[in-house]
Amino acid sequence: MFVPDVLRSGGLGVARWPRHARRLVLSALVGVVAGLGAVFFDAMLVHALTWLVEVPMAWARHGIAFQPVAPGMHAPVVSWIIIPIAGLGGLASGLLVFCIAPEAEGHGTDAMIESFHLRGGYVRKRAPIIKFVASALTIGSGGSAGKEGPIAQIGSGFGSILASWLKLDTADRRVLLLAGAAGGIGAIFQAPLGAALFVPGVLYRDTEYEFEALLSCIIASIAAYAVFSQVFGRQALFTPGPVHFAMPVELLPCLIFGVLCAGCGYIYIKVFYGLRDYFFNPLPIPRMFKPAVGGLLLGCVAWRFPEIIDGGYVWIQTALDGKMLWQTMAALVFLKIVATSFTIASGGSGGVFGPSVFIGAMLGGAFGELGHALFPNLVVNPGSFVLIGMGGFFSGVAKVPIASVIMASEMCSSYTLLVPLLLVSTITFLLLPRKVTLYEKQMDNRLASPAHIGEFARGILSRMTVGEAIRQRPVSVIAENMPFHALVKAVTNSTESYFPVVDKSGKMTGILSVNDLREVLFDDSLRDLVVAKDVATAQVARVRLGDSLETALDIMARLQIDELPVVPDDRSDEIEAMLSKQDIIDHYHDCCLI
């Protein structure tokens, strides 16, 4: 990976540029590289599918005349060979991932989310490369997985590595991480705006965005889309033909369809993680071999139903063209759920966006065709529900109600169905419980993210008082005239770390810690002369009951101490309690969990 030396700190000193200028330039650079990555990844997948699946199965991608006679399409006679092909692909992917970069396991979007929240945006250099190859092996051998996970990890990996190489701070690294993911997804799905909204939004289960990264994601997505379009041309991923929506007649079917999407999404997620937790994880074999088991199981399904191979985009287009029976599409909904779970839940490498789009499209197609057959006056345009399902279903399972609508519209190059898409997406998002999501690493909101806990904590702590956080426990006070030998005994027998020193009237005159004793402890000549007042710190930092916890933490940070004496608001020398950092943390969490 090449970056001009002049960009590096010490050349043009990128780290010293104004933040907006720095992010503008680097986001564009990351977008270009993400676009190139999308080009190579897409080309690699085409060749892998051709030589690993289509040629052995004598099955040309566009050469099938689809004439279904039953709920499923019977595969060609030689298609049994998909079973060993998928198994070997899973084996190769598993060995590569678990021996070199275990973080490349599963769907890469979760890895990107985890890196943002928990790792400061850091990605190991080897991870994007391993993800690139492992995903090509998994999907190229027939795995039921999508492109968004791999390309998200590839693009975000470059953004993270570039930020680390240029010695940028954590905030910039997180932004470039997201910019790279947005660029890759926007390019490979030809949905630049949708991707720019998807990446900052998929970090959270609530309808929140990483606003600081939004402009960088847009810039990177535009740059990546421009590169990708230059190679493959500007064309929609799907061509839905004329789609219509009868207002307000079809609002009721859309309401019902939104409920159906939520129910199917719930089943999808429970099956996906249920197979992982209760089947693949307990298998008494090394983890590196479990993707091979998943591949073999997938191959058994694909033997009879080859529609579930890859992302299934050919079959989505077939559904949009109105050339599939509703029984076929209904069957493929559940077959795709099982096939995707076999592929990715076993540890295979790939994304879940593509399969989710497929499931939503088939669900919408089945609903539209059946609804039109039963209630032609209500479901007037059955084909429109294929496109509505693509965006509506994913909005709930991924918790991205706005981005999914834009992405579905961009992939079909049509905003005609924007209103029903918004309606179905909103219903699906609201009905699915917050914790039921395809992306386990999502945080509930920005407050829950370790990436923002500092800024939010300060705001909350400024409204909390010291009096609310102190714990009722005895304070170990030391009389100022206590002899040194008695002082040593009192301190060593106590579990406390800080000891207020008081005079005969109980007023605080100082404070001491174990460290204060060390200067005198080994000087025998002073032991009989020193009393507690002599070793205590006279200038005592203290907080009042009415002070904010933010103030208390600032004092602790400045003095590098862990506890402070607490005094009443109107008397600064009367010890009330001791406040520790742990007291503040406990009170903060108690309040946030209510």
N, C-alpha and C positions, 0 to 999 in steps of 0.2 A: 504494500500500500504506500503510495507516494504522496507526500505533501511537500510543497516547495520549502526549502530550508529557510527562505527569507521570512516565512510566517512565524517561525519559532522564536520564542523569547530569546532576546539577544540579537535577533535580526531586526524585524520591524517591531519587536516587543508587543505582540498581540495582547498579552495579558494587561498591558498598560493602556490599550485603546479605550475610548469611551465604550461603556457596556453595550449600548444599542448598535454602534458601528461594528463592534467585535462580533456580536451575535448575528448581525445581518450578513457579514462576509462569510463567517464560518458555517452558518446554516445553509447558505447557497452552495458552498463547497461540499458539505455533507450530503446535500440533496443530489448533487451531480454524481457523487460516488454511489449513493443509494440507488439512483436511476440505473447506473451501469451494473450494479449488483442485481437489480431486477431483470435487466436484459439478459445477463449471463444465466441467472437462475431459471428464468422462463425457457430459455433455449436449451439448457441442460435437461429440464423436465420433459420437453418435447422429444428430445432424442432418447431419453431413458424410457419413456413410455412406448416409444416406437419400437425400440430394439428389445426391451425386456418384457413387454406385454403384447403389443399389437402384432408384431411379426410372429412371435411364437404362437399366438392364438389365431393367426390368420384373420385378424380383425382390424381392418383399416378404420381409423378414427371417424371419417366422414363417409364411409362406404356402406353403411348399413341401411337398408330400406326397412324402416320400422313399421311393422304391421302387427300389432299385438292382437292376440286372440284370447288372452287370459290375463289375470291380474299381474303376471310377470312375463318378461320376455325370455324365451328359451335361448340359452347361450349356444354358440356354435359347438360342434361336436368336439373339437380339439381344445375347448376352453378349460378342461380339467387341469391343464398345465399351469394355470394360474395359482394353484395350491402350492406347489413347490417354489414357484417364482416368488410369491408373496412371503413365504416362509424364509427363503434365503435372503430376500431383501431386508426383512426384519432382523435376521441374524447379523447381517453385515452392519446394519445401522446400530444395533445394540452393542456389538463389539467395539465399534468406533466411538460411540458416545460414552459408554461407561468405563472404557479404558483410558480415555483421554480427557473428555470434558463432560462430566455428568450433568452440568447445568444445561446442556443442549437437549436433554430428554424432554419429551412431551411437546406441548404447544408453546412456541417461543415467546408469545405475547406475555404470558405469565412471568417468564424470566425477565423480560423488560420491565414489567411492573414491579417485581421484587427488587430489581437493581435500583429503580428510582426511589422506592420507599426506604429500603433497608441497607443499601450498599453505597449510598451517595452517588449513584449513577455509574458506578465502576463495573466494567465488564472485562474479563480476562481476554487477552489477545487471541487465544486459540479458539475461544467459544464461537465467534461468527463463522470461522472457516469450517469447524466441525459441524455446526448446524447446517451450513450450506450443503455439505456432502451428504450428511446423514439424512436430511430431508429429501434430497434428490433420490437417494436409495429407497427411502420409505415410500414416497409418492410414486417414484418411477417404477417400482415393482408392483404397483397396483394398490398401494395403501389408500385407505379412505381418509384423506387429510387435505388441508388447504394450504395455500401459499402464504397467507398473511403472517403466520407464526414465524416461519423461517426468515422471510424477508424483513420482518420487524426486528428480529434478533440480529440479522446481518447489518441492517442500516443503523440500528441503535448501537451496535457494537463498534462500528466505525466512529460514530459521533463521540462515544465515550472514550475510545482510544485516542482520538484526535485531541480531545480536551485534556486528557492526562499527559499526552506528549507535549502539549503546549504549556503545561503547568498552570492550567486555569483552575479557578476555585470550584468548589462542589456545586454551587448554584449553576455555573456555566456548564459543567459536565452533565448535570441533570437535563438542562435545556437541550444540549446537543444530542443527548441520548434519545429524547423524544423526537427531535427534529429528524434524526436518521430513520427512526421507525416510521414516522409520517411520510417521509420521502419514499421509502421502499413500498409501503402499502399503497400510497397514492399512485405510484407508477404502475405497479403490477396489476392493480384493479382499475386503472384509468379513472380514478375518482379522487382528484387532488383536494378538493374542498372537503369531501367526506372524510378522507384520511386525516386531514389537518384538524378536524373536529373530533375524530375517533380517538386518536392517540392521547390528547390531553384529557379526554373524558373517561376513557376506559380505566384510568387509574383509580376511580372511585365508584362505589355502588350508588351513592346519591347523585343527583343531577348537579355535580360540581365539575369544574374544569381547572386545569393547571394554567391559569390565565397568563402567567409569566412566559410560558412557552408557546402560546398560541401563534404569535406572529412568526416566530422561528419555524414552527411546524408548517405554516402556510408557505413561507419562502422555500423551505426544503422540498415540500411537496410539489410546488410549481417547477422547481429546477429538475427534480427527478422525473416528473411527468414529461417535461420538455425533452429530456434525454431519451426516455422510453419511446415517446411518440416519434422522435426522429428516426428510430430504428424500425419500429413496427407500424408506424403510421397512426393517425388520429382516428380511432374508430371505437364505437361502444362495444363493451364486452358482450352484450346481448342486444338483439333487435326485436323488440316486442311487437312491432307493427302498430297498427292503430289501436290505441287503448282508450276507453271511455269510462266515465263514471256518472251515473244518473243521480243528480241531487234533487231532492233529499231521499229518493226511494231506496238507494242502496246503503244509506247510513245504518239502518237496522242490521242488515247482513254483516256490515263491517264491525258493528258492536259484538255480534255473535262470534265472528271470526277472531276478534281480539281475545275473547275468552278462550276460544279453542287454541290459539297460539300459546297462551299462558299455560294451559293444561299440558299441551304437548311439550313445551319448553321445560316444564317441571319434570316430566318423564325423562326427557333427554338428559338433563343434568344428573338426575338420580341414577339412571342406568350407567352413564359415563363414569361417575365416581364410585358407584356401587360395584361395578366390575373391577375397578382398580383396587378398592379397599377390601373387597370380600372374595375376589377370585385371583387376580394377578399378584397382589402383594403377598398373600399367604402361600403362593406356590413355592414348594421347597427346592427351588433351583436358583442359581446365581441370577442377579438382575439383568446381566448382559444377554441372557438367553430368553428372557420373557418377551421381548419384541418378536422373536421368532415364533413363539407360541401364538401370539396375537396375529402374526402374519398368516400362519397356517389356518387359524379359525376364520380370518377374513377371506382367505382363498376359497374355503368351503362355501361361504356365502356367495362370493363372486362367481363361482363355478356355475351357479344357477341364475344369478342376477348380476351380470357384468355392469349394469347401470351404476352400481355403487362404487366402482373403481374410480380412483382419482377424485377430483372435485365434482365430476358429473356435469360439467358445464354444457356439454352437447345435449344432455337430456333436459336441462333447464330450458335451452332454446327450443327443443322439441315440444316441451310443455307450453311455452309461450306461443308456439305456432299452432297450438290446439290439436296436436296429433297423438295425444296420449289419453287412454281411458282413465276415468277417475279411480277405478279399482287398482289399476297399475300404480298410479301416483300415491294412493293411500298406502299400498303395501310398501312402496319405496321409502315412505317416511320412516317407518319403523325399522326397515332393513338398513337404512343409512345410519340410524341411531346406533344400532348394534355394530355395524361395520366400523364406524368411527371410533366407538369405544374399544373394539378389538385392536384397532391400529394405534391409537394414541394412549389410551389408558394402560396399555401393556408396557409403555415406555418408548414407543416409536416416536419418530421426530416428524412433526408437521403441525399445521394450524387447524383451528376449529371454525374459522370464518367461512371458508368454502363449503364444508359440510353443512353448516348452519343455514347458509343461503340455499343450498339444495333442499334441505328439509323444509324450510319455509316455502320455497317455490312449489314443491310437490304437495304440501299441505294446502296451500292456496289453490293450486290447480284442482285438487280433489274436491275441496269445499265449493269452488266455483262451478265446476261441472255438475256435481251432485245437486247443489242448490238451484242451478238453472233448470235441471231436469224436474225437480220437485216444485219449485216456486219461480217460474219464469218471469213473473211480474215483479218479483223482488230482486232476484239476482239477474240483472239485465245483461251484464257484461262479464261472463264467467272467466274469460281469459285475463281480465285485469287483476284477478285475485292471485295469479302467479307472481306478478310483480309486487303486489301488496304484501304477500307472504314473505318475499325475500327480505324486505326491510322490517316488517312488523315482527316477525319471529325473532330475528337477531337482536332487536332492541331490548327485549326482555331478558334473554339468556346472557347477554353481555353487559346490560345496564347502560346502554348508549342510545337513548330514544331519539335524539336529534341526529346524531352522526349516521345512524343506520338508515334513516329516511333519505338523507342526502346521498349516501353511498349507493343505495338502491336506485335512486333516480339517475345518478351519474353513470352507473354501470349500464343502464338502459338508454341513456341519453334522452330522458323524457321526464318532465316535471308535471305531466298531465294529471297524474294520480297523487299529487302532493297531499291533498286534503284527506283522502282515505288512508294514505300511508301514515300521516300524523295521528289520525284517530286510532288506528290499530296499534301503532307503536306505543302510544300513550297508555292504552288499556293494558297491553301485554306487560309493559314496564310496571304499572301500578299493581297489577294482580300478582305478579311473581314476588314472593317474599324477598327481602333485601339480601338475605344470606344465600339464597339459591342463585348461583351465578356460575358460568363456565370458568371464570377467572378467579381462582382461590386467593390470589395475592392482592386482590383489590382491597383498598381500605374503605371504610364507610364514608369518610369525608376528609377534607383537608385537616381538620382538627385531630383526627385519629392517625394521620400520617407522621411517622418520625421525621420526615423531611420538613415538616412545618410545626412540629410540637413546640419548638423554642419560641417562635413568634407568637403563637396562639397562647402558650403558657404565660408569657409575660403580660399579655392583655388580660387574661383571666386573673392572674395573681395580683394585678394592680387593684382588682376589685375585692380581694380577700384580705382580711385583717389578721394580724398576729394573734389577737385574742381568740379567733375562731380556730386556729390551728394548734395551739399549745395543748399538750397532753398532761392530764393531772397525774403527776408523779412527784415524789419527794425530791427536793433540791439539796444536793450535798454541798453545804456551805462550810467554809473554813474560817475559824476565828483568826483575826490578823496577828494575834500574839501567840499563836500555836508554835511550840518549839519545832525545830526542823525534824528531829527523829519521830515525833508524833505525826508531823505532816506527812512524812514518807509512809508511815504505816497507814494513815487514813487514805492516802491516794492509792496505794497498792492494793488495799482491801476493797476498793470501790470499783464499780463497773463503769463509772462516769469518766469522761475525758476532760471536762472543764469544771472548775470549782470557783464559784464566787467567794471572795474574801470579804468578811464583814467586821465591823467594830463592835464594841460592847453593846451599842444600842440597836444593832442589827442592820445598820446602814452599809451598803456596799461601798467598799473602798478600793477594790481591785479584783482581779481574776487571775487564776493561774491554771496551767495545764501540766501534764507530765513532762513535757519538753522543758518547762521552766525549772524543774528540779535537777535536770541533768548537769547544769553548770556548777552546782554546788555539791551534788551527790558524792563525787569522788575527791572532794577537797576536805580532808579531815580537820584542817585548821579552822574551818568556818562552821562546822556542824553545830558546835555548842554556842555559837554567837548569833546564828541566823534564825529568824522567825518567819512566819508565813508572809507577813507584810513585805519583807525584804525581797522575796523572790517573785512576788505577784506583779502583774502589769497594772500600773496605777491608772493609765488612760484607758478606761473601759469603753469599748464600743457596745452599744445597747440599742434595743428597740422598745418602743412603747406598745401597749396593747392595741392602740388604734392605728399603728403604722400598717402599711400594706405588706403583704408577703413578697411583693416585688422588691420593695426597699430592703427587706431582710436578706433576700438572696443577693442583692447587689453588694451589701456590706460584707457578707460571707465571701463572695467572689473576690472583692477588693483586698480583704485581709487574709484570704486563703485559710479560713477557719470553717469548722463544721457546726458550731453552736454559738448562740448569742444569748446573753441574759435578757430577760423581759422585765420591764418595770411599768408601773402604772402611768397613765397619761399625765398625771399632775405631780408625780414624785419620781425623780430620776435616780434616786439612790436606794430605793426600797425594792429588793429582789422579789419578783412575783413568780417567775418560772424560768426554765431554760427551753429555748427553741432550737431544734436541730434541723438540718436539711431533710432528714427522713420524715420529720413531722410535717414539713411543707409538702413533700411529695405525697405522703399518705392522705393529707387533707385535699390536695388537688385531685387525686384519683377518686377519693370518696365523693367529691362533688360532681365530677364528670360522669360517674357511673350512675348517678341518681336519675 
